[in-house]
Amino acid sequence: MIVLDAAFENVRRDRDFGRVEAHVTLFIKRAGQAVRPVRVRTNVMDRGEQSVRVRLLENAASLAEYVMGSETPDQMNHAA
């Protein structure tokens, strides 16, 4: 899976828990398939060595990879 581009929406910081939440839309390319968008809701700690944007992107990509790896035609219709 190759992430070609990403868009961030509804980004907010939860001060009580020290997390940043966002909807991340990944435009991905897999071998033999067309580019397709995958939308993931994710959250990361608001402090760290890397920027929040990079951590959100990495977390969203790993979640998308996990969901698409266990993908069956029936499961994707019910994925949140």
N, C-alpha and C positions, 0 to 999 in steps of 0.2 A: 504494500500500500504506500502510495506517495501522496503527500499533502501538497497540493499546488497553491492553495490560497486559503485564507480563513477570515471570517467576519465575526466580530464580537457584538452582542446585543444584551441589553438589560443587565449591565455590569453594576454590581452593588457591593458595598463593603459592609459586613456584619461586625460591628465593633465589639459586641458581647462575646463572640466566639473567635474573633481574630481571623476571619475568613473573607475571601473575595469570591462571589458567585457570578456566573455569567452563562448566557446561551452562546455557544460557539458553533458556527456553521463552517464545517470543513468541506472543501472541494477536493475530492480524492480521486485518484486514478489507480486502478488495479490492473494487473496484466490481463489483456484480452477484453477489457471492459471500457466503456466510455466514462468520461468524467462525470461524477455525480456528487450532489451535496449530501452531507450527513450532518444533522443537527443534534448537538449534545448539550445537556445542562450539566455543568461541572462547578467545582469549587476547590480552592487551594488556600493555603495559609497566606496571610497578607504580608508576611515577612520571610525573606529568604535570600540566598545568594544570587539567584537569577531574577529577572524582572517578572512581574506578575503576568504580563502578557505571554511570556515564554512558558511559564509554568502552567497557565491555563491551556495553552495550545498543546503542550506535551500530554497533559492529563486527558484532554478531550480526544487526542489521537489514540492514546492507549485504550480508552473506553470504547471508541469506535472500532478499533482493531479487535477487541475482545468480543463485542457484540456481533461483528461481521464474521468472526471466526467460528462462532457457534450458531451461525445463521442457518435456519431451515425456512422454506417458504412459508410455513404456517406461523413460525415464531415472529417473523418480522411484521406480520400484520398486527400483532399484539404488543410489540415493544413500546415502551413509554418513550 
